[in-house]
């Protein structure tokens, strides 16, 4: 019987991952973008994996894409995190397509044409994140000019399509105000374009300010918008301020949280793998046996495995639930979708942090040295606490879903 083919391992074979892993330490130390990784992944069609085959993509499901990102993160977490933002945007198209929404076509066509998507949503001081914006939009001929600052813009050196959102006062909103209140603000969500990643877009400035503790190869620089043009043709949706079920917002939120959880689960996978390698080969002088025979070390590594396994199952199931959107098997999570998405992300990043800590405790003081793999994984995994939804937001949303809103 022929072995069952797995599209994820076929796309990311061990020899490719070994080359990516071999570069990771140097890219981190030099604090530069992962150009070699990016080109290798582009060449194999990795940026098209969530595009359906009929549009020229690889036809991956979200569950398969999450497994691929998890596998890539085992080799180079910062590379996986950076390219994750492109997959989030293509994932919007994927979820729209499952719903029969024609807005998916433009995203798929751009991805197949080689455009690189990036995520320009995060703003300093905006704890509403996707549901409000400090960036303001002003009407102009053919669209809107945007004024504001986006932070943590991964893929800054490479994007040609930047997903952004901006706040527009209701009287100027396309299609009129959303409620009886003509002054109600709206959010515009759409793409800024630059024809080539080596050429600046008018009104868009990228600050070379990414010098972070970890995830350095993502080059998630600050992006300043000073009159950048959001064209009417590049508008993806217009929504009310605040949480809402708009399918574009739903797609952004869900794909961001699930694919992010996949990256950090991949860090946990690799931390366990490294700890197992070290403890089975390193010997105790006092006991004359491998450290893997020590009961305390065995308990640490077992705890790490239990944590990782729990997240793996949650992530796989929720991705599978997304994959059946629009079918007769669609899962009726209703209003719980957002809580489920943010909960999986939160548990994945927190579990990964604990797993890396346990791996370090098990592996000896040599891993505390600058340049060891676990030292780098430790710095990379800490970034998980800063991605939305953060711990406070997750608990607040879950409390509201269970107890209702806080009384005025």
FIDOMAR-766011 format. One line per 4 residues: number of its first residue (from 1); their letters; for each residue x, y negated, z negated of N, C-alpha, C. Coordinates in steps of 0.02 Angstrom, whole numbers, plus 50000, padded with zeros to 5 digits. Layout:
# FIDOMAR-766011
NUM	A	X,Y,Z,X,Y,Z,X,Y,Z; ...
//
This chain:
# FIDOMAR-766011
1	XXXX	50043,50060,50000,50000,50000,50000,50045,49937,50000; 50028,49890,50044,50067,49828,50046,50054,49787,49983; 50106,49753,49958,50096,49711,49899,50049,49654,49914; 50011,49633,49863,49965,49577,49871,50005,49512,49877
5	XXXX	49991,49474,49928,50028,49411,49940,49998,49356,49896; 50041,49318,49866,50020,49261,49824,50042,49197,49859; 49995,49155,49882,50015,49095,49918,50058,49048,49877; 50052,49050,49810,50092,49005,49768,50166,49025,49768
9	XXXX	50179,49089,49757,50249,49111,49757,50278,49112,49827; 50236,49123,49877,50259,49118,49946,50282,49047,49963; 50244,48998,49939,50260,48928,49953,50321,48906,49913; 50327,48930,49852,50382,48910,49808,50423,48972,49789
13	XXXX	50463,48997,49835,50503,49057,49819,50559,49041,49769; 50586,49093,49740,50636,49085,49688,50698,49048,49712; 50719,49059,49774,50780,49026,49798,50771,48951,49803; 50711,48929,49825,50698,48857,49828,50696,48828,49758
17	XXXX	50663,48861,49711,50660,48836,49643,50729,48834,49611; 50772,48882,49626,50839,48882,49599,50878,48821,49622; 50870,48802,49685,50905,48743,49711,50878,48679,49678; 50812,48677,49668,50782,48618,49635,50806,48614,49563
21	XXXX	50806,48670,49528,50829,48671,49458,50902,48650,49452; 50943,48671,49500,51014,48655,49498,51027,48580,49505; 50981,48544,49537,50989,48472,49545,50962,48432,49487; 50918,48461,49447,50878,48423,49399,50921,48385,49349
25	XXXX	50974,48416,49323,51014,48383,49272,51050,48321,49300; 51076,48327,49361,51111,48270,49391,51063,48213,49406; 51005,48229,49432,50956,48177,49448,50934,48141,49384; 50924,48179,49331,50906,48150,49266,50962,48104,49241
29	XXXX	51023,48129,49242,51079,48090,49216,51089,48025,49255; 51080,48029,49321,51091,47971,49364,51030,47926,49367; 50975,47946,49336,50913,47907,49335,50893,47883,49405; 50885,47932,49450,50867,47916,49518,50808,47959,49540
33	XXXX	50779,47938,49595,50722,47975,49622,50745,48043,49650; 50702,48092,49646,50718,48160,49667,50711,48167,49743; 50751,48130,49780,50745,48129,49853,50752,48198,49885; 50803,48236,49863,50814,48302,49894,50756,48349,49882
37	XXXX	50730,48348,49820,50672,48390,49804,50612,48370,49847; 50601,48305,49850,50543,48279,49886,50545,48301,49959; 50602,48294,49991,50607,48312,50062,50600,48387,50072; 50627,48427,50026,50620,48499,50032,50547,48520,50025
41	XXXX	50511,48488,49980,50441,48504,49969,50397,48479,50026; 50414,48420,50051,50376,48394,50109,50384,48442,50169; 50444,48467,50178,50459,48510,50236,50417,48573,50236; 50403,48601,50178,50364,48663,50174,50289,48651,50171
45	XXXX	50268,48588,50176,50197,48573,50175,50167,48565,50106; 50210,48557,50056,50186,48554,49987,50138,48496,49975; 50148,48441,50010,50105,48383,50001,50037,48392,50033; 50028,48446,50071,49965,48460,50104,49929,48520,50074
49	XXXX	49950,48543,50015,49923,48607,49992,49849,48603,49974; 49823,48546,49953,49753,48540,49936,49709,48518,49995; 49739,48510,50053,49700,48493,50113,49673,48558,50143; 49608,48562,50156,49581,48623,50187,49614,48639,50254
53	XXXX	49614,48703,50271,49648,48724,50332,49617,48692,50394; 49552,48681,50394,49521,48652,50453,49543,48580,50466; 49573,48548,50416,49600,48481,50425,49676,48481,50435; 49706,48541,50436,49778,48545,50447,49820,48556,50385
57	XXXX	49787,48573,50329,49823,48585,50266,49834,48658,50251; 49855,48672,50190,49868,48741,50170,49807,48775,50139; 49756,48737,50123,49693,48767,50101,49695,48795,50031; 49736,48766,49987,49739,48790,49918,49676,48769,49880
61	XXXX	49657,48811,49833,49607,48790,49784,49642,48748,49730; 49602,48716,49687,49632,48678,49633,49668,48724,49585; 49641,48784,49573,49674,48831,49529,49742,48851,49557; 49747,48861,49622,49811,48878,49653,49859,48819,49650
65	XXXX	49834,48758,49662,49876,48699,49658,49903,48689,49588; 49862,48701,49538,49886,48695,49469,49940,48746,49454; 49932,48807,49479,49985,48857,49469,50049,48837,49505; 50043,48807,49564,50102,48785,49600,50138,48729,49561
69	XXXX	50101,48682,49535,50131,48629,49496,50164,48655,49432; 50132,48703,49403,50161,48735,49343,50227,48769,49360; 50227,48804,49417,50288,48838,49439,50343,48789,49456; 50326,48734,49490,50376,48683,49506,50403,48650,49443
73	XXXX	50360,48638,49394,50382,48607,49332,50431,48650,49294; 50429,48715,49303,50478,48758,49271,50549,48745,49297; 50553,48720,49359,50618,48705,49389,50639,48633,49375; 50592,48586,49383,50609,48515,49375,50546,48477,49355
77	XXXX	50534,48468,49290,50473,48436,49268,50461,48366,49296; 50514,48327,49301,50505,48258,49325,50487,48257,49399; 50514,48303,49438,50494,48309,49508,50420,48327,49512; 50399,48375,49472,50329,48396,49472,50283,48339,49450
81	XXXX	50304,48301,49400,50262,48246,49376,50255,48193,49429; 50309,48176,49462,50306,48124,49513,50260,48144,49570; 50270,48204,49597,50230,48226,49654,50158,48242,49633; 50148,48251,49569,50080,48263,49542,50032,48207,49563
85	XXXX	50057,48146,49563,50013,48090,49577,49987,48091,49649; 50028,48115,49694,50005,48124,49763,49949,48177,49764; 49960,48232,49728,49910,48285,49727,49845,48263,49694; 49849,48218,49645,49788,48193,49614,49744,48158,49667
89	XXXX	49776,48117,49709,49737,48080,49759,49709,48128,49812; 49750,48175,49835,49724,48224,49883,49669,48266,49849; 49677,48276,49783,49626,48312,49746,49559,48276,49745; 49560,48210,49746,49497,48173,49752,49462,48195,49817
93	XXXX	49501,48196,49871,49473,48218,49934,49447,48289,49930; 49483,48332,49895,49462,48402,49887,49395,48407,49852; 49386,48370,49797,49323,48374,49760,49266,48340,49800; 49282,48286,49835,49231,48256,49878,49209,48304,49932
97	XXXX	49256,48340,49961,49241,48387,50014,49196,48444,49988; 49210,48467,49928,49167,48519,49899,49096,48495,49890; 49088,48430,49879,49021,48401,49871,48989,48382,49938; 49025,48393,49994,48999,48374,50059,49004,48300,50073
101	XXXX	49050,48265,50040,49057,48192,50046,49108,48176,50100; 49087,48138,50151,49130,48124,50209,49190,48080,50192; 49190,48048,50134,49248,48007,50116,49311,48049,50109; 49303,48114,50103,49362,48158,50099,49403,48156,50163
105	XXXX	49372,48146,50219,49406,48151,50283,49466,48104,50288; 49456,48042,50267,49510,47993,50274,49570,48014,50232; 49559,48039,50171,49614,48061,50128,49651,48119,50160; 49614,48168,50186,49645,48226,50218,49685,48205,50280
109	XXXX	49656,48162,50321,49691,48142,50382,49756,48105,50366; 49754,48062,50316,49815,48027,50295,49868,48076,50269; 49846,48124,50228,49894,48172,50200,49927,48213,50255; 49888,48235,50303,49915,48275,50358,49960,48233,50403
113	XXXX	49946,48169,50408,49988,48124,50448,50054,48107,50414; 50062,48130,50352,50125,48118,50317,50125,48060,50269; 50066,48029,50257,50064,47975,50209,50074,48003,50138; 50104,47962,50096,50119,47983,50028,50077,47939,49981
117	XXXX	50036,47972,49941,49991,47937,49895,50024,47929,49827; 50009,47873,49796,50031,47861,49727,49972,47833,49687; 49982,47831,49622,49928,47817,49574,49941,47751,49540; 49903,47699,49557,49912,47633,49529,49853,47612,49486
121	XXXX	49841,47649,49432,49784,47635,49389,49805,47608,49321; 49857,47636,49292,49877,47617,49223,49898,47544,49219; 49876,47512,49165,49893,47441,49152,49910,47433,49078; 49958,47392,49064,49977,47379,48995,49918,47348,48957
125	XXXX	49901,47377,48900,49848,47349,48859,49778,47369,48880; 49771,47406,48934,49704,47427,48957,49691,47498,48932; 49660,47503,48873,49646,47569,48846,49582,47599,48874; 49547,47563,48918,49491,47592,48954,49514,47629,49016
129	XXXX	49576,47616,49037,49610,47649,49093,49567,47646,49156; 49537,47701,49175,49501,47706,49238,49435,47668,49238; 49408,47654,49178,49341,47627,49172,49337,47552,49165; 49394,47518,49170,49396,47445,49173,49464,47427,49200
133	XXXX	49475,47364,49214,49539,47343,49242,49555,47272,49221; 49619,47259,49209,49641,47191,49198,49662,47158,49264; 49677,47199,49314,49690,47173,49381,49625,47144,49409; 49629,47084,49436,49568,47051,49462,49568,47051,49538
137	XXXX	49509,47054,49567,49501,47052,49639,49466,46987,49658; 49490,46956,49711,49460,46894,49736,49442,46903,49810; 49380,46887,49829,49360,46897,49898,49401,46855,49947; 49416,46884,50004,49450,46850,50058,49425,46880,50123
141	XXXX	49445,46852,50179,49424,46877,50244,49448,46949,50253; 49400,46994,50264,49417,47063,50277,49431,47106,50217; 49420,47078,50156,49433,47118,50096,49440,47077,50034; 49489,47094,49993,49500,47061,49929,49575,47056,49916
145	XXXX	49596,47002,49885,49665,46999,49861,49666,47020,49788; 49718,47057,49769,49723,47085,49702,49780,47050,49664; 49766,47039,49600,49814,47003,49557,49818,47040,49490; 49875,47070,49476,49883,47106,49414,49946,47148,49415
149	XXXX	49956,47186,49362,50017,47228,49356,49998,47299,49338; 50023,47346,49377,50013,47417,49364,50078,47446,49336; 50071,47489,49287,50129,47520,49257,50129,47595,49271; 50187,47627,49259,50195,47699,49269,50173,47720,49339
153	XXXX	50197,47684,49389,50180,47700,49458,50230,47751,49484; 50216,47815,49472,50260,47868,49496,50263,47867,49572; 50319,47893,49598,50332,47893,49671,50342,47823,49698; 50362,47776,49655,50371,47707,49678,50416,47701,49740
157	XXXX	50470,47741,49745,50513,47733,49804,50484,47762,49868; 50428,47798,49863,50406,47837,49921,50335,47824,49946; 50292,47794,49906,50222,47792,49926,50211,47748,49988; 50161,47769,50027,50136,47727,50081,50062,47710,50071
161	XXXX	50029,47745,50024,49960,47731,50006,49955,47730,49930; 49938,47673,49901,49934,47666,49829,49862,47658,49807; 49836,47706,49770,49768,47701,49743,49768,47651,49686; 49725,47600,49690,49721,47549,49639,49647,47536,49622
165	XXXX	49638,47505,49564,49571,47481,49547,49579,47409,49521; 49525,47371,49530,49526,47300,49510,49456,47279,49492; 49452,47230,49448,49387,47205,49423,49364,47147,49467; 49301,47151,49488,49271,47099,49530,49206,47078,49498
169	XXXX	49196,47013,49493,49134,46988,49463,49075,47005,49508; 49018,47020,49477,48961,47050,49512,48935,47011,49571; 48936,46946,49567,48908,46906,49622,48947,46916,49686; 49010,46936,49680,49052,46945,49739,49058,47018,49760
173	XXXX	49027,47063,49723,49036,47134,49736,49001,47155,49800; 49031,47202,49838,48999,47226,49899,48934,47262,49882; 48882,47247,49920,48818,47279,49908,48777,47247,49854; 48802,47193,49824,48764,47159,49773,48778,47185,49704
177	XXXX	48748,47155,49654,48759,47174,49585,48727,47241,49570; 48755,47280,49523,48730,47347,49510,48668,47349,49466; 48652,47294,49432,48595,47293,49387,48556,47229,49399; 48506,47218,49358,48468,47156,49364,48510,47096,49345
181	XXXX	48565,47107,49312,48610,47053,49292,48658,47038,49349; 48648,46983,49385,48689,46966,49442,48761,46950,49424; 48775,46940,49359,48843,46925,49338,48882,46986,49317; 48852,47045,49321,48886,47106,49299,48948,47119,49342
185	XXXX	49003,47134,49309,49065,47148,49344,49063,47217,49375; 49102,47226,49428,49109,47290,49461,49183,47307,49466; 49197,47371,49477,49266,47393,49490,49271,47415,49562; 49322,47390,49596,49339,47413,49663,49394,47465,49657
189	XXXX	49386,47519,49694,49438,47572,49696,49454,47584,49769; 49519,47577,49786,49538,47586,49856,49613,47591,49863; 49636,47588,49925,49707,47599,49940,49741,47536,49965; 49798,47521,49936,49844,47474,49966,49890,47513,50012
193	XXXX	49909,47482,50067,49950,47519,50116,50016,47482,50128; 50067,47522,50140,50129,47495,50169,50149,47544,50224; 50170,47516,50279,50181,47557,50339,50240,47604,50331; 50288,47585,50290,50347,47627,50280,50371,47617,50209
197	XXXX	50391,47670,50176,50411,47664,50106,50473,47621,50096; 50510,47610,50150,50570,47569,50145,50556,47495,50154; 50495,47478,50173,50477,47408,50184,50425,47386,50133; 50434,47327,50103,50385,47305,50053,50318,47287,50086
201	XXXX	50265,47297,50049,50199,47275,50071,50188,47204,50048; 50156,47162,50088,50143,47093,50067,50104,47090,50002; 50128,47050,49956,50095,47041,49892,50107,47097,49842; 50152,47144,49859,50168,47200,49814,50242,47199,49798
205	XXXX	50259,47197,49734,50328,47199,49713,50339,47258,49666; 50389,47298,49681,50407,47355,49638,50468,47335,49596; 50460,47335,49532,50516,47319,49488,50559,47382,49477; 50623,47375,49484,50669,47431,49472,50682,47436,49397
209	XXXX	50630,47456,49359,50634,47453,49287,50623,47520,49253; 50628,47575,49291,50616,47640,49261,50681,47667,49230; 50687,47660,49165,50745,47687,49128,50718,47717,49064; 50680,47771,49072,50642,47800,49018,50681,47856,48983
213	XXXX	50654,47877,48926,50684,47932,48888,50686,47996,48928; 50631,48011,48962,50626,48072,49001,50587,48061,49065; 50574,48114,49102,50538,48111,49165,50568,48058,49211; 50635,48057,49212,50670,48003,49246,50666,48007,49322
217	XXXX	50666,48068,49349,50664,48076,49422,50598,48054,49453; 50546,48044,49413,50482,48022,49440,50485,47949,49464; 50533,47910,49436,50540,47839,49453,50473,47803,49453; 50442,47804,49394,50375,47776,49384,50380,47702,49368
221	XXXX	50400,47663,49416,50414,47592,49406,50351,47550,49401; 50360,47489,49377,50305,47440,49372,50291,47411,49441; 50227,47402,49457,50207,47373,49521,50167,47309,49508; 50191,47253,49534,50159,47188,49525,50120,47171,49588
225	XXXX	50056,47156,49579,50012,47137,49634,49999,47062,49630; 50022,47026,49679,50014,46954,49680,49987,46933,49748; 49922,46946,49757,49890,46931,49820,49891,46989,49869; 49904,47049,49845,49903,47109,49888,49833,47118,49917
229	XXXX	49829,47136,49981,49765,47140,50015,49736,47211,50011; 49678,47217,49981,49638,47278,49984,49587,47267,50039; 49596,47300,50095,49553,47290,50153,49486,47326,50142; 49434,47298,50171,49368,47330,50167,49371,47402,50191
233	XXXX	49410,47414,50244,49415,47481,50272,49449,47530,50224; 49486,47504,50175,49523,47547,50128,49488,47553,50061; 49427,47526,50056,49388,47533,49994,49360,47603,49989; 49371,47637,49933,49348,47705,49924,49281,47707,49888
237	XXXX	49273,47664,49837,49209,47661,49802,49205,47596,49763; 49144,47579,49743,49131,47523,49698,49088,47550,49642; 49108,47537,49580,49072,47565,49523,49059,47512,49470; 49014,47528,49425,49005,47486,49366,49065,47494,49320
241	XXXX	49076,47444,49279,49127,47449,49227,49102,47499,49175; 49147,47540,49150,49129,47589,49099,49123,47660,49128; 49121,47710,49084,49114,47779,49107,49053,47788,49151; 49061,47824,49206,49006,47835,49251,49020,47898,49293
245	XXXX	48967,47926,49323,48974,47989,49359,48993,47982,49432; 49015,47923,49453,49035,47913,49523,49081,47970,49544; 49069,48003,49601,49108,48061,49621,49182,48046,49632; 49200,47985,49652,49270,47968,49659,49303,47963,49591
249	XXXX	49269,47929,49544,49295,47924,49476,49301,47993,49445; 49251,48034,49455,49251,48103,49430,49312,48141,49458; 49324,48134,49523,49380,48168,49554,49447,48145,49529; 49454,48079,49520,49516,48052,49493,49529,48081,49424
253	XXXX	49479,48074,49381,49486,48094,49311,49501,48169,49306; 49461,48209,49340,49469,48281,49334,49535,48306,49361; 49554,48285,49421,49616,48309,49451,49677,48283,49413; 49673,48222,49389,49729,48194,49350,49741,48236,49287
257	XXXX	49688,48249,49250,49696,48284,49186,49718,48357,49197; 49688,48391,49245,49703,48462,49255,49773,48472,49284; 49791,48433,49334,49858,48441,49363,49912,48418,49315; 49897,48369,49274,49944,48348,49222,49954,48404,49171
261	XXXX	49900,48435,49150,49904,48491,49104,49946,48547,49134; 49942,48557,49199,49981,48609,49232,50056,48595,49227; 50076,48532,49237,50146,48515,49233,50174,48529,49163; 50137,48509,49112,50162,48518,49044,50159,48592,49023
265	XXXX	50112,48630,49050,50112,48701,49037,50173,48733,49069; 50194,48707,49127,50255,48732,49159,50316,48718,49116; 50318,48661,49082,50373,48647,49036,50374,48698,48980; 50315,48714,48953,50312,48765,48901,50336,48832,48927
269	XXXX	50316,48851,48988,50338,48913,49018,50414,48917,49019; 50445,48864,49043,50519,48864,49050,50553,48863,48982; 50527,48826,48934,50557,48824,48868,50558,48894,48837; 50503,48931,48844,50501,49000,48818,50552,49043,48855
273	XXXX	50554,49036,48920,50601,49075,48960,50673,49063,48939; 50692,49000,48929,50760,48983,48907,50774,49011,48838; 50726,49003,48793,50735,49027,48724,50745,49103,48723; 50707,49138,48763,50714,49211,48767,50783,49230,48794
277	XXXX	50805,49195,48846,50871,49209,48874,50926,49199,48822; 50922,49144,48785,50974,49128,48736,50973,49177,48678; 50915,49190,48651,50912,49230,48590,50926,49304,48602; 50915,49327,48664,50930,49398,48677,51004,49409,48694
281	XXXX	51041,49356,48709,51112,49363,48725,51157,49337,48669; 51133,49292,48628,51173,49264,48573,51170,49311,48513; 51227,49324,48483,51229,49373,48429,51246,49339,48362; 51217,49365,48310,51230,49342,48242,51293,49377,48215
285	XXXX	51340,49338,48191,51401,49366,48161,51384,49402,48097; 51339,49374,48057,51323,49403,47992,51286,49469,47999; 51240,49472,48048,51198,49532,48054,51221,49580,48108; 51267,49558,48150,51293,49603,48202,51241,49623,48252
289	XXXX	51193,49581,48264,51139,49596,48311,51119,49533,48348; 51083,49542,48404,51058,49484,48441,51010,49444,48398; 51010,49378,48408,50965,49336,48369,50891,49353,48382; 50877,49385,48438,50807,49404,48452,50782,49456,48403
293	XXXX	50827,49486,48363,50806,49534,48312,50791,49500,48245; 50807,49437,48239,50795,49401,48177,50720,49387,48169; 50690,49404,48112,50617,49396,48105,50593,49324,48111; 50631,49276,48087,50610,49206,48092,50610,49182,48164
297	XXXX	50663,49201,48201,50666,49182,48271,50611,49216,48311; 50597,49278,48296,50542,49313,48330,50476,49278,48316; 50467,49255,48255,50405,49220,48238,50400,49154,48277; 50455,49117,48282,50454,49054,48321,50434,49067,48393
301	XXXX	50466,49116,48424,50453,49128,48495,50383,49157,48505; 50361,49198,48459,50292,49224,48463,50242,49167,48459; 50253,49120,48413,50209,49063,48406,50207,49022,48471; 50265,49013,48501,50268,48977,48565,50228,49013,48618
305	XXXX	50233,49078,48621,50195,49116,48670,50121,49112,48659; 50099,49115,48597,50028,49111,48581,50000,49042,48603; 50037,48990,48589,50015,48923,48609,50009,48917,48684; 50060,48940,48720,50060,48936,48793,50003,48977,48823
309	XXXX	49993,49037,48798,49941,49081,48826,49871,49051,48819; 49858,49018,48763,49793,48988,48753,49779,48932,48803; 49829,48890,48816,49820,48836,48864,49813,48863,48935; 49852,48914,48951,49849,48943,49018,49778,48964,49035
313	XXXX	49745,48997,48989,49678,49023,49003,49627,48966,49010; 49632,48914,48968,49587,48857,48973,49596,48821,49039; 49658,48810,49058,49674,48774,49120,49648,48813,49180; 49661,48877,49181,49639,48918,49238,49563,48917,49245
317	XXXX	49528,48922,49189,49455,48926,49192,49425,48860,49215; 49449,48804,49189,49419,48740,49208,49435,48723,49281; 49495,48740,49305,49509,48731,49376,49462,48774,49418; 49450,48835,49397,49404,48879,49433,49333,48851,49433
321	XXXX	49314,48818,49379,49248,48787,49376,49242,48730,49427; 49296,48692,49436,49296,48639,49486,49293,48670,49556; 49327,48725,49566,49331,48755,49633,49263,48780,49659; 49214,48788,49616,49148,48811,49640,49097,48754,49643
325	XXXX	49121,48692,49640,49075,48635,49651,49039,48644,49718; 48976,48626,49719,48938,48627,49781,48917,48695,49805; 48933,48748,49766,48913,48815,49786,48856,48840,49740; 48831,48899,49755,48778,48926,49713,48805,48952,49646
329	XXXX	48871,48948,49637,48902,48967,49574,48924,48907,49532; 48903,48847,49553,48923,48786,49518,48905,48790,49444; 48952,48768,49402,48944,48771,49330,48914,48705,49306; 48862,48708,49265,48825,48648,49244,48855,48620,49179
333	XXXX	48915,48592,49184,48945,48561,49124,48914,48492,49110; 48885,48461,49161,48851,48397,49150,48896,48344,49121; 48872,48312,49069,48910,48257,49038,48973,48282,49002; 48979,48348,48991,49037,48374,48956,49099,48377,49000
337	XXXX	49092,48369,49066,49150,48374,49110,49208,48331,49085; 49195,48267,49071,49249,48222,49053,49283,48242,48988; 49243,48264,48940,49271,48287,48877,49313,48350,48887; 49289,48395,48930,49326,48456,48944,49392,48441,48980
341	XXXX	49390,48396,49029,49451,48377,49064,49503,48348,49016; 49482,48298,48977,49529,48265,48932,49553,48311,48877; 49509,48356,48855,49528,48403,48802,49582,48451,48825; 49576,48477,48885,49627,48523,48910,49694,48488,48917
345	XXXX	49692,48427,48944,49755,48389,48950,49787,48378,48882; 49747,48357,48833,49773,48343,48767,49803,48406,48735; 49766,48461,48738,49791,48522,48708,49853,48548,48744; 49856,48540,48810,49914,48563,48848,49977,48523,48829
349	XXXX	49971,48457,48826,50031,48417,48811,50053,48427,48739; 50006,48432,48693,50025,48443,48623,50054,48513,48613; 50025,48563,48645,50052,48631,48640,50121,48634,48670; 50132,48602,48726,50198,48603,48758,50251,48571,48714
353	XXXX	50233,48517,48681,50281,48485,48634,50301,48533,48579; 50252,48568,48551,50268,48615,48498,50308,48674,48524; 50292,48697,48583,50330,48753,48613,50403,48735,48622; 50416,48675,48649,50486,48655,48658,50521,48648,48592
357	XXXX	50487,48622,48542,50516,48617,48475,50534,48686,48448; 50490,48734,48456,50503,48802,48433,50561,48834,48471; 50565,48819,48536,50620,48846,48576,50687,48818,48552; 50688,48753,48536,50750,48722,48509,50769,48753,48442
361	XXXX	50720,48763,48399,50734,48792,48333,50762,48863,48339; 50744,48897,48393,50765,48967,48401,50833,48974,48435; 50856,48920,48468,50911,48928,48516,50978,48904,48493; 50983,48875,48434,51048,48855,48407,51067,48783,48425
365	XXXX	51119,48758,48390,51139,48688,48396,51167,48668,48463; 51188,48716,48505,51216,48697,48570,51165,48663,48614; 51101,48679,48602,51048,48648,48643,51034,48576,48623; 51064,48554,48567,51057,48484,48546,51103,48438,48585
369	XXXX	51150,48466,48621,51198,48427,48658,51166,48396,48720; 51187,48336,48736,51165,48302,48797,51182,48345,48857; 51133,48356,48900,51145,48394,48961,51121,48465,48958; 51104,48490,48899,51076,48558,48896,51005,48556,48924
373	XXXX	50981,48612,48949,50915,48613,48980,50860,48599,48929; 50864,48629,48870,50812,48617,48820,50813,48545,48795; 50872,48514,48793,50875,48443,48774,50836,48401,48824; 50844,48417,48889,50808,48380,48941,50733,48395,48937
377	XXXX	50715,48458,48928,50644,48476,48921,50612,48440,48862; 50650,48433,48808,50624,48399,48749,50608,48326,48765; 50653,48293,48801,50639,48224,48820,50582,48219,48869; 50579,48265,48917,50526,48263,48966,50457,48276,48935
381	XXXX	50454,48323,48889,50388,48342,48862,50357,48287,48820; 50399,48243,48793,50372,48189,48751,50328,48140,48791; 50339,48137,48856,50299,48091,48897,50225,48109,48895; 50210,48172,48880,50140,48194,48880,50095,48156,48834
385	XXXX	50122,48129,48779,50079,48094,48732,50056,48026,48758; 50089,48001,48811,50072,47934,48836,50025,47935,48895; 50016,47992,48927,49970,47995,48983,49897,47992,48957; 49855,47957,48993,49784,47961,48974,49756,48030,48993
389	XXXX	49711,48054,48954,49682,48025,48893,49727,48040,48834; 49740,47988,48793,49783,47998,48735,49742,48029,48678; 49777,48046,48623,49745,48082,48569,49685,48045,48540; 49692,47979,48532,49638,47940,48502,49577,47940,48548
393	XXXX	49589,47932,48613,49534,47930,48660,49497,47998,48663; 49535,48052,48662,49505,48119,48664,49460,48130,48604; 49486,48113,48545,49446,48124,48485,49384,48078,48482; 49393,48016,48505,49335,47970,48505,49281,47995,48553
397	XXXX	49301,48017,48612,49252,48041,48661,49218,48105,48637; 49256,48149,48606,49226,48211,48581,49178,48197,48523; 49197,48151,48479,49152,48133,48424,49087,48104,48450; 49092,48062,48501,49031,48033,48530,48987,48087,48561
401	XXXX	49019,48135,48595,48979,48188,48627,48944,48232,48575; 48974,48239,48516,48944,48283,48465,48900,48245,48416; 48918,48183,48400,48884,48146,48347,48845,48086,48372; 48854,48069,48435,48823,48008,48460,48869,47949,48449
405	XXXX	48853,47892,48478,48895,47832,48470,48894,47805,48399; 48947,47769,48382,48951,47736,48317,48898,47682,48315; 48861,47677,48261,48808,47628,48253,48837,47558,48250; 48802,47510,48281,48824,47440,48278,48818,47413,48207
//
